[in-house]
């Protein structure tokens, strides 16, 4: 996992199925697990200027764009990141809290 900048991160998965369609299903499954984990609410603790503590519950449902690459001569870095970025923004355009796999017409939303 690596932070690309801002609120964008990249996760590289190895050992996926050699067939592209099967690899996409495996990648989608991993992305869904990440989405579900990140979408859980969490407590944020704060202190005001007097030192008084308070907390609030925060929700941060993510959108994930997935691009599958591999094989000889396929999936150059700019192409892969570009495809994942476009998929990510398709998910955001659909309201967020989604996983969109680049190249798929229909994606699962939660």
Protein Blocks (a to p, Z undefined) as FASTA:
>chain_A
ZZfbhjbccdddehiafblklmmmmmmmmmmmmmmmmmpccddddddfkopacddddddd
dddddddeedehiaifklmmmmmmmmmmmmmmnngjiacdehiabdcdZZ
